[in-house]
């Protein structure tokens, strides 16, 4: 039992070290948003490529890539909703 407790304490120490370096684990809301907008982006990219609509294709690429550049959850949702509105507005 003590080995399990020592391992948990060591893992918490590793998380604290990562936090000191400025790295943090994403929240569940962030992960959900990144996956959601990534799937929407993939669908938009495939649709744009299939129908030869470059606007849809590039908005889809944007939806798939931008979560890698955004660190705050509210910004993730704000940009994602904005790009989805762009998909809707430029659907031709």
N, CA, C and O of each residue as an XYZ file, in Angstrom:
368
protein
N       0.804     -1.197      0.000
C       0.000      0.000      0.000
C       0.848      1.262      0.000
O       0.505      2.248     -0.653
N       1.945      1.229      0.727
C       2.774      2.417      0.803
C       3.403      2.730     -0.546
O       3.628      3.898     -0.862
N       3.689      1.710     -1.343
C       4.263      1.936     -2.658
C       3.304      2.709     -3.554
O       3.721      3.591     -4.306
N       2.006      2.372     -3.470
C       1.003      3.094     -4.252
C       0.922      4.550     -3.830
O       0.819      5.439     -4.675
N       0.966      4.797     -2.537
C       0.900      6.164     -2.035
C       2.137      6.955     -2.432
O       2.038      8.129     -2.787
N       3.291      6.324     -2.374
C       4.523      7.000     -2.772
C       4.508      7.315     -4.260
O       4.981      8.370     -4.682
N       3.960      6.394     -5.060
C       3.872      6.625     -6.505
C       2.935      7.802     -6.807
O       3.232      8.619     -7.679
N       1.808      7.892     -6.093
C       0.875      9.012     -6.287
C       1.529     10.337     -5.904
O       1.357     11.342     -6.593
N       2.278     10.335     -4.805
C       2.961     11.555     -4.379
C       4.005     11.963     -5.418
O       4.172     13.150     -5.698
N       4.702     10.985     -5.987
C       5.710     11.281     -7.014
C       5.045     11.850     -8.265
O       5.558     12.795     -8.864
N       3.905     11.280     -8.662
C       3.195     11.787     -9.836
C       2.703     13.212     -9.610
O       2.771     14.042    -10.517
N       2.211     13.499     -8.417
C       1.780     14.866     -8.112
C       2.958     15.826     -8.167
O       2.815     16.969     -8.602
N       4.119     15.363     -7.728
C       5.322     16.186     -7.812
C       5.677     16.484     -9.255
O       6.105     17.594     -9.574
N       5.504     15.498    -10.135
C       5.777     15.713    -11.556
C       4.804     16.736    -12.148
O       5.199     17.578    -12.954
N       3.535     16.661    -11.745
C       2.555     17.641    -12.228
C       2.892     19.035    -11.731
O       2.748     20.009    -12.470
N       3.336     19.141    -10.496
C       3.725     20.447     -9.958
C       4.942     21.000    -10.698
O       5.030     22.205    -10.930
N       5.880     20.128    -11.069
C       7.049     20.569    -11.838
C       6.630     21.073    -13.211
O       7.149     22.084    -13.686
N       5.692     20.376    -13.854
C       5.186     20.847    -15.145
C       4.487     22.186    -15.002
O       4.641     23.062    -15.853
N       3.722     22.353    -13.936
C       3.050     23.627    -13.680
C       4.041     24.754    -13.480
O       3.793     25.885    -13.897
N       5.161     24.451    -12.845
C       6.186     25.472    -12.639
C       6.821     25.888    -13.959
O       7.298     27.015    -14.095
N       6.829     24.982    -14.929
C       7.374     25.298    -16.251
C       6.363     26.032    -17.133
O       6.698     26.458    -18.238
N       5.139     26.180    -16.652
C       4.114     26.864    -17.430
C       3.261     25.911    -18.243
O       2.460     26.352    -19.067
N       3.416     24.614    -18.030
C       2.624     23.622    -18.750
C       1.519     23.109    -17.844
O       1.745     22.868    -16.659
N       0.334     22.943    -18.393
C      -0.793     22.447    -17.608
C      -1.619     21.497    -18.473
O      -1.641     21.614    -19.698
N      -2.284     20.576    -17.829
C      -3.164     19.673    -18.547
C      -4.434     20.417    -18.950
O      -4.927     21.247    -18.186
N      -4.973     20.132    -20.141
C      -6.202     20.811    -20.555
C      -7.403     20.316    -19.754
O      -7.419     19.190    -19.257
N      -8.399     21.180    -19.642
C      -9.624     20.816    -18.930
C     -10.481     19.917    -19.824
O     -10.290     19.901    -21.040
N     -11.414     19.175    -19.244
C     -12.318     18.358    -20.059
C     -13.125     19.191    -21.066
O     -13.393     18.726    -22.174
N     -13.507     20.398    -20.694
C     -14.256     21.269    -21.611
C     -13.393     21.639    -22.817
O     -13.892     21.712    -23.940
N     -12.103     21.872    -22.587
C     -11.186     22.197    -23.674
C     -11.036     21.005    -24.606
O     -11.096     21.152    -25.827
N     -10.838     19.814    -24.026
C     -10.682     18.611    -24.849
C     -11.933     18.343    -25.683
O     -11.837     17.998    -26.861
N     -13.113     18.504    -25.065
C     -14.361     18.309    -25.791
C     -14.472     19.294    -26.951
O     -14.827     18.904    -28.064
N     -14.172     20.560    -26.700
C     -14.250     21.572    -27.756
C     -13.255     21.311    -28.872
O     -13.592     21.468    -30.045
N     -12.035     20.915    -28.531
C     -11.024     20.643    -29.547
C     -11.448     19.476    -30.431
O     -11.279     19.522    -31.649
N     -11.999     18.432    -29.819
C     -12.456     17.278    -30.601
C     -13.663     17.653    -31.448
O     -13.732     17.291    -32.623
N     -14.614     18.373    -30.865
C     -15.823     18.780    -31.591
C     -15.477     19.626    -32.814
O     -15.923     19.330    -33.923
N     -14.681     20.682    -32.614
C     -14.353     21.563    -33.731
C     -13.423     20.863    -34.732
O     -13.446     21.181    -35.922
N     -12.620     19.931    -34.265
C     -11.785     19.156    -35.179
C     -12.619     18.283    -36.102
O     -12.328     18.177    -37.293
N     -13.661     17.655    -35.551
C     -14.549     16.816    -36.370
C     -15.327     17.677    -37.361
O     -15.472     17.306    -38.526
N     -15.823     18.813    -36.908
C     -16.533     19.727    -37.808
C     -15.579     20.202    -38.904
O     -15.970     20.292    -40.068
N     -14.342     20.502    -38.542
C     -13.348     20.937    -39.514
C     -13.040     19.861    -40.535
O     -12.903     20.152    -41.724
N     -12.930     18.620    -40.083
C     -12.666     17.514    -41.007
C     -13.822     17.356    -41.994
O     -13.605     17.162    -43.191
N     -15.049     17.440    -41.484
C     -16.218     17.335    -42.372
C     -16.252     18.486    -43.371
O     -16.551     18.272    -44.546
N     -15.951     19.702    -42.923
C     -15.950     20.859    -43.823
C     -14.842     20.732    -44.862
O     -15.043     21.073    -46.028
N     -13.677     20.246    -44.449
C     -12.568     20.070    -45.392
C     -12.937     19.055    -46.469
O     -12.730     19.299    -47.658
N     -13.481     17.925    -46.051
C     -13.853     16.888    -47.030
C     -14.951     17.380    -47.966
O     -14.922     17.100    -49.164
N     -15.925     18.117    -47.415
C     -17.002     18.673    -48.237
C     -16.447     19.686    -49.235
O     -16.802     19.665    -50.414
N     -15.580     20.565    -48.759
C     -15.004     21.574    -49.642
C     -14.133     20.966    -50.728
O     -14.121     21.446    -51.861
N     -13.412     19.923    -50.388
C     -12.559     19.260    -51.380
C     -13.405     18.505    -52.410
O     -13.104     18.519    -53.604
N     -14.457     17.853    -51.936
C     -15.324     17.075    -52.824
C     -16.094     17.961    -53.793
O     -16.284     17.595    -54.953
N     -16.544     19.136    -53.320
C     -17.354     20.026    -54.150
C     -16.550     21.166    -54.778
O     -17.120     22.055    -55.411
N     -15.236     21.139    -54.604
C     -14.337     22.172    -55.155
C     -14.696     23.570    -54.648
O     -14.753     24.526    -55.422
N     -14.933     23.674    -53.353
C     -15.207     24.970    -52.714
C     -14.045     25.295    -51.779
O     -13.970     24.783    -50.662
N     -13.138     26.156    -52.250
C     -11.941     26.429    -51.444
C     -12.236     27.115    -50.108
O     -11.500     26.908    -49.143
N     -13.287     27.920    -50.031
C     -13.604     28.597    -48.773
C     -13.947     27.572    -47.690
O     -13.443     27.653    -46.571
N     -14.795     26.621    -48.024
C     -15.157     25.576    -47.059
C     -13.949     24.735    -46.686
O     -13.768     24.365    -45.526
N     -13.126     24.440    -47.681
C     -11.951     23.615    -47.427
C     -10.993     24.309    -46.463
O     -10.507     23.681    -45.522
N     -10.716     25.585    -46.681
C      -9.758     26.291    -45.832
C     -10.322     26.629    -44.459
O      -9.578     26.666    -43.480
N     -11.623     26.877    -44.373
C     -12.238     27.052    -43.048
C     -12.177     25.740    -42.270
O     -11.988     25.742    -41.053
N     -12.337     24.628    -42.970
C     -12.191     23.325    -42.330
C     -10.786     23.094    -41.810
O     -10.608     22.572    -40.709
N      -9.786     23.478    -42.591
C      -8.394     23.375    -42.132
C      -8.186     24.251    -40.904
O      -7.530     23.845    -39.945
N      -8.746     25.442    -40.941
C      -8.630     26.341    -39.795
C      -9.256     25.743    -38.538
O      -8.690     25.846    -37.450
N     -10.424     25.119    -38.686
C     -11.084     24.496    -37.546
C     -10.271     23.330    -36.988
O     -10.304     23.075    -35.784
N      -9.557     22.635    -37.833
C      -8.750     21.510    -37.350
C      -7.455     21.957    -36.697
O      -6.964     21.285    -35.790
N      -6.888     23.079    -37.137
C      -5.548     23.467    -36.704
C      -5.543     24.435    -35.525
O      -4.654     24.356    -34.678
N      -6.508     25.340    -35.449
C      -6.422     26.414    -34.453
C      -6.389     25.940    -32.998
O      -5.798     26.642    -32.177
N      -6.985     24.792    -32.614
C      -6.880     24.399    -31.195
C      -5.435     24.207    -30.718
O      -5.175     24.292    -29.518
N      -4.503     23.952    -31.621
C      -3.108     23.795    -31.241
C      -2.471     25.132    -30.856
O      -1.453     25.154    -30.164
N      -3.059     26.239    -31.298
C      -2.490     27.555    -31.026
C      -3.193     28.286    -29.889
O      -2.703     29.317    -29.427
N      -4.325     27.778    -29.432
C      -5.129     28.448    -28.412
C      -4.993     27.677    -27.099
O      -5.072     26.449    -27.084
N      -4.790     28.402    -26.000
C      -4.614     27.729    -24.715
C      -5.787     27.922    -23.758
O      -5.940     27.142    -22.818
N      -6.607     28.929    -23.972
C      -7.717     29.187    -23.064
C      -9.008     28.629    -23.640
O      -9.263     28.739    -24.839
N      -9.813     28.036    -22.783
C     -11.034     27.362    -23.222
C     -12.029     28.337    -23.843
O     -12.632     28.025    -24.870
N     -12.210     29.499    -23.245
C     -13.199     30.444    -23.778
C     -12.782     30.939    -25.155
O     -13.639     31.183    -26.004
N     -11.490     31.092    -25.390
C     -11.012     31.521    -26.712
C     -11.230     30.394    -27.725
O     -11.578     30.651    -28.878
N     -11.027     29.158    -27.299
C     -11.260     28.005    -28.170
C     -12.692     28.004    -28.686
O     -12.932     27.855    -29.884
N     -13.648     28.175    -27.761
C     -15.055     28.175    -28.160
C     -15.418     29.414    -28.979
O     -16.202     29.318    -29.923
N     -14.869     30.553    -28.636
C     -15.167     31.786    -29.370
C     -14.691     31.687    -30.819
O     -15.448     31.990    -31.741
N     -13.465     31.273    -31.020
C     -12.921     31.146    -32.375
C     -13.642     30.029    -33.133
O     -13.953     30.182    -34.314
N     -13.906     28.913    -32.460
C     -14.600     27.800    -33.113
C     -15.988     28.172    -33.582
O     -16.387     27.831    -34.695
N     -16.725     28.870    -32.738
C     -18.067     29.303    -33.137
C     -17.976     30.308    -34.273
O     -18.793     30.284    -35.193
N     -16.986     31.192    -34.214
C     -16.799     32.157    -35.305
C     -16.491     31.480    -36.639
O     -17.040     31.863    -37.672
N     -15.621     30.483    -36.618
C     -15.311     29.766    -37.853
C     -16.517     28.967    -38.349
O     -16.729     28.853    -39.556
N     -17.306     28.416    -37.426
C     -18.530     27.697    -37.843
C     -19.546     28.646    -38.459
O     -20.233     28.291    -39.418
N     -19.642     29.850    -37.912
C     -20.526     30.863    -38.514
C     -20.015     31.218    -39.914
O     -20.801     31.419    -40.840
N     -18.686     31.292    -40.053
C     -18.103     31.525    -41.378
C     -18.459     30.424    -42.353
O     -18.755     30.704    -43.515
N     -18.437     29.173    -41.906
C     -18.851     28.061    -42.766
C     -20.295     28.219    -43.214
O     -20.627     27.992    -44.377
N     -21.149     28.611    -42.274
C     -22.550     28.787    -42.598
C     -22.762     29.965    -43.542
O     -23.562     29.875    -44.473
N     -22.059     31.060    -43.314
C     -22.252     32.276    -44.120
C     -21.732     32.098    -45.534
O     -22.306     32.653    -46.471
N     -20.647     31.330    -45.714
C     -20.040     31.170    -47.038
C     -20.347     29.812    -47.649
O     -19.520     29.266    -48.380
N     -21.508     29.263    -47.369
C     -21.843     27.929    -47.867
C     -22.204     27.901    -49.349
O     -22.287     26.825    -49.941
N     -22.415     29.039    -49.943
C     -22.708     29.215    -51.382
C     -23.955     28.500    -51.779
O     -24.346     28.542    -52.946
